[in-house]
Structure formats: C-alpha cells, structure tokens
Amino acid sequence: MPIAGKGMLLTSMNVDASDEAEFNRWYDREHLEERVAIPGFLEARRYVAHDGNPKYLSLYSTETFDVLDSPAYRTALANQTAWSKANIARFKDMIRGVARITISRGTGRGAALGIIRLRPASGGEDNLRSALREQLDPAKLDGIISMHLLENDPALSKPLTDNPSASAPGAGDWFVLIDATDVNAIPAAAARFAAFKSQTVSSGIYKLTFDLAKSDLGR
C-alpha cells in the first residue's frame, strides 16, 4: 500500500547552520522514535531538501485522522522533553500540517519525494479534488511509485512555534506528494500539475534520510 493509515502529520522547517548537528541528532535519536511510539502512529519519514525550502521535512502516518487530535498525542505535545523544547525553539519558517489522506494511489514509498503545496479557493474544494484525482496516477510515469493528496485541517494545522491566536492563512492548504525512486523522475510528474499554478503556493524535491515504523521499536 502507498501510505499506511488515513491521517498524516507533516512538519517542515529550517534551522541555523550552527544548530543543525544538534537538531539532526535530536531528530534521529529521540524525536522520531518518541512520536512513532504514540498510540495510533504507524511510521515516520525524514527528508532533506534536494531542491526546496524549508530544508527539512518529516511525515508521520497515523491509523486514523482522529489520532492527531487524540488525548495521547495532546499529552505528548504538552509534555515535550527538555531536548525537544530546546530544538523546537530553534525552528524557523515552520510548516505544520495535520491532514487527512484523501487520495493515495500506487504501491510503496520511494527514496525521493516531490511536494506541491496548494491553496484551494473557498468553495472550490470538491472541484479541485476531482481534478487532482485524474492526475494522481503513477501508472504511466517512469520512476514514480505512488502519489497522494493530503488535506489539512485548518483548526489543527498551526506551527507549534507560532502565537496560537495569530492568523494562519495557510492552515487549510493541501499537499500533493509524489513518491519516486530518483529525484530526476519528479519534474516530469510534477508537470502534470501545471494547470493548478494559480493555486500553487510552493513546490520542492526532497531526499529520504531516515524512516521508522512502529514494528522497528523495541527490537
């Protein structure tokens, strides 16, 4: 199956070069494992930009969307470790999407990821979803393994480092994910979405650095 579960947490951020070694150590040695251990979380993947901004991207799959607003997850957010608090305070340009996986086609996950951020027009969500469904088919695209649509929940999708009362115009954005075997396969697949240019906020290409599944814990 292309993506496990029905919910996904997407986070992306920059950090100062002087903080990157500590940031990556925290992510690799504590944060991903801590999140995957939460009930209902299934797996996590970390990426670094090949051509994109912010530099770092992580995806966390959950059994259902409701897991991302569950007591267990809220408890984890309210009880960050000291190491987590220190690194979260260093985040810059953070994107945080709490999303439903509404379309997922193909088989498996690739070592490269294309991402297109879209901002649906108010009232045009159904038409946009239908139009995207026609393009989210990897079957005839060499090097493309699977393709997906994530739709953010506007109430939950706010950066942890922002003022909770501040407006978040991108909180309801959507993300197209393109799983590929190679970064060079992504531009041709991304060209399918040129018709949605007026709704495109940003796009990028990322390389997988680390993935962790629930079954990897406790070995």
ZIRA-V812496 format. One record per residue. N is the residue number from 1. RES is the residue in one small letter. NEAR is the number of other ideal C-beta (glycine too) atoms within 10 Angstrom. Layout:
N/RES/NEAR ; N/RES/NEAR
This chain:
1/m/10 ; 2/p/19 ; 3/i/22 ; 4/a/17 ; 5/g/19 ; 6/k/17 ; 7/g/25 ; 8/m/26 ; 9/l/22 ; 10/l/21 ; 11/t/22 ; 12/s/27 ; 13/m/22 ; 14/n/18 ; 15/v/19 ; 16/d/9 ; 17/a/8 ; 18/s/9 ; 19/d/17 ; 20/e/14 ; 21/a/10 ; 22/e/14 ; 23/f/21 ; 24/n/17 ; 25/r/13 ; 26/w/20 ; 27/y/18 ; 28/d/14 ; 29/r/11 ; 30/e/14 ; 31/h/22 ; 32/l/22 ; 33/e/15 ; 34/e/17 ; 35/r/19 ; 36/v/20 ; 37/a/14 ; 38/i/18 ; 39/p/13 ; 40/g/18 ; 41/f/28 ; 42/l/18 ; 43/e/21 ; 44/a/24 ; 45/r/20 ; 46/r/21 ; 47/y/24 ; 48/v/14 ; 49/a/17 ; 50/h/15 ; 51/d/13 ; 52/g/20 ; 53/n/10 ; 54/p/18 ; 55/k/18 ; 56/y/22 ; 57/l/23 ; 58/s/19 ; 59/l/27 ; 60/y/24 ; 61/s/23 ; 62/t/26 ; 63/e/15 ; 64/t/12 ; 65/f/20 ; 66/d/12 ; 67/v/21 ; 68/l/23 ; 69/d/13 ; 70/s/17 ; 71/p/8 ; 72/a/12 ; 73/y/21 ; 74/r/11 ; 75/t/10 ; 76/a/18 ; 77/l/10 ; 78/a/7 ; 79/n/8 ; 80/q/15 ; 81/t/13 ; 82/a/7 ; 83/w/15 ; 84/s/17 ; 85/k/9 ; 86/a/14 ; 87/n/22 ; 88/i/17 ; 89/a/10 ; 90/r/17 ; 91/f/22 ; 92/k/12 ; 93/d/13 ; 94/m/17 ; 95/i/20 ; 96/r/21 ; 97/g/26 ; 98/v/24 ; 99/a/25 ; 100/r/16 ; 101/i/20 ; 102/t/17 ; 103/i/18 ; 104/s/20 ; 105/r/15 ; 106/g/21 ; 107/t/10 ; 108/g/12 ; 109/r/22 ; 110/g/23 ; 111/a/15 ; 112/a/22 ; 113/l/24 ; 114/g/27 ; 115/i/23 ; 116/i/22 ; 117/r/21 ; 118/l/21 ; 119/r/17 ; 120/p/19 ; 121/a/10 ; 122/s/7 ; 123/g/7 ; 124/g/11 ; 125/e/14 ; 126/d/9 ; 127/n/11 ; 128/l/18 ; 129/r/16 ; 130/s/9 ; 131/a/14 ; 132/l/22 ; 133/r/13 ; 134/e/8 ; 135/q/17 ; 136/l/23 ; 137/d/14 ; 138/p/23 ; 139/a/8 ; 140/k/6 ; 141/l/17 ; 142/d/11 ; 143/g/18 ; 144/i/24 ; 145/i/19 ; 146/s/20 ; 147/m/25 ; 148/h/24 ; 149/l/23 ; 150/l/26 ; 151/e/23 ; 152/n/25 ; 153/d/16 ; 154/p/14 ; 155/a/11 ; 156/l/15 ; 157/s/21 ; 158/k/21 ; 159/p/21 ; 160/l/15 ; 161/t/14 ; 162/d/14 ; 163/n/9 ; 164/p/8 ; 165/s/6 ; 166/a/8 ; 167/s/9 ; 168/a/17 ; 169/p/9 ; 170/g/18 ; 171/a/18 ; 172/g/17 ; 173/d/23 ; 174/w/24 ; 175/f/22 ; 176/v/24 ; 177/l/25 ; 178/i/29 ; 179/d/28 ; 180/a/27 ; 181/t/15 ; 182/d/13 ; 183/v/18 ; 184/n/12 ; 185/a/22 ; 186/i/27 ; 187/p/14 ; 188/a/14 ; 189/a/22 ; 190/a/19 ; 191/a/10 ; 192/r/19 ; 193/f/20 ; 194/a/9 ; 195/a/12 ; 196/f/18 ; 197/k/7 ; 198/s/8 ; 199/q/17 ; 200/t/16 ; 201/v/14 ; 202/s/17 ; 203/s/18 ; 204/g/21 ; 205/i/21 ; 206/y/25 ; 207/k/17 ; 208/l/17 ; 209/t/16 ; 210/f/14 ; 211/d/16 ; 212/l/19 ; 213/a/14 ; 214/k/18 ; 215/s/10 ; 216/d/13 ; 217/l/10 ; 218/g/7 ; 219/r/4
